[in-house]
Amino acid sequence: MAITKVLIIGAGPSGLLLGLFLSQAGIPFEILERGYGLNQSPRATHYLRPACHELQRAGVLDEIISRGFLPKTISWRRRGPVKGERIVKYRLHNDDPNALGMTCLPQPQIGQVLLEKLASVDAPSVRFGVKVIGAGQDETQAWVDVTKEGSDKIERYHASYVIGCDGGGSAVRKSLYGDDFPGFTWKQQLVATNVRYDMTGFDYDDINAVLHEEHPHNFVRISKEPGLYRVTYAERDDFTPEQLRARLEWKYENMLPNNPKPDAWVLENFSPCKVHQRIVDKLRVGKIILVGDAGHLTNPIGGFGLSGAICDVGALADCLVGIHTGQAEESILDKYDELRRKVWHEVVNSNSSRNFTGTYEADVDEMVEMWKAMDPSVMEESFWTMDLLTDLRQYYINPDAAIAKKAGEQ
């Protein structure tokens, strides 16, 4: 059954990547975004190996690497009087120069790469300034109701499928479930900051998880050239943004190496956020499908949020291509729902929750001893897992052909 059109709600990396996959398969699509450009707030920066696999399939990984970089090492540290003293250090890439590994490029720049790639392969069908206020469907089609700036007029857009890629506050999800979003909110909120600071002489790694009884934090390089870092830390959930900003200088003095005063660093972004572990009961309801944060939320520690969403996109794209070309029945979308929720529960939720508690809630002495006892080979192997992926081409009518195609991509 040829797809007449797919409506993608949200022009974040997930929506743009899905549009790119559909464009490459000749499937008509349109992306509707309520904002007036790409979101520039400090969000995801690092992409795990499975996500890099999907970005490579889409033909954008090389450009992402050229604008970003490949982090080499990660360490766990304990904050001392002056800096975080290294407990353990692991490699993030093996000795194979052609193997995929963790890649770093801040989310707004990933979006720009995808937008440019869309423009190069097809006339990009992205509409900014279009706010979705509701979604619906019948047996033959789905639709969204929208408004545009400067007008109270409600317009309706129809398509074969509506895909919600519109983030944690998803209007598409709320059209299906209202305010019901099973899960919980962590008792601490996270503050994500981008800061320029001279790290010369401190011997930090590209990624550093720093343990401390009062000031645990993650200190992560996020630019090709050293100098720009993402510093993320937890605060009480009842602090307002204004209170959090007032505490920032004190926090930095206790977290950044050498205990600097404000004249030693330059703050580029400051973004407090509540963090959650949540997932809907179904990612597919008829002809309306949810992707990434629209259908499931996770805390960002460990990079499972956008990486998991990118793997959602790859799996869903294969479903839609299969339906469009007659290689798959529409029921393959139920496999998307079943298996992507399974990945969230068994991989995303379990690992990200362990990362959060291990950094921000666990006993520091116990964590230090645990990391000292860890087998380095086992830990490094975990960085190479592909468990986030779900290849749904195995459910095509002729799966052997899909498997052969998959082998050719690797």
Secondary structure, DSSP 4 states (H G I P E B T S, - for coil): -----EEEE--SHHHHHHHHHHHHTT--EEEEESSSS---SS---EE-HHHHHHHHHTT-HHHHHHHSB---EEEEEEE-SSSEEEEEEEESS-S-TTS---EE--HHHHHHHHHHHHHHHS---EEESEEEEEEEE-SS-EEEEEEETT----EEEEESEEEE---TT-HHHHHHHTT---EEE-SEEEEEEEEEE--TTS---SEEEEE-SS--EEEEE-SSSTTEEEEEEEEETT--HHHHHHHHHHHHHHHSTT---GGGEEEEEEEEE--EEEE-S-SEETTEEE-GGGTEE---TTSHHHHHHHHHHHHHHHHHHHHHHTSS-TTHHHHHHHHHHHHIIIIIIHHHHHHHHHHHTS-HHHHHHHHHHS-HHHHHHHTT--TT---GGGGSSSHHHHHHHHHHH-
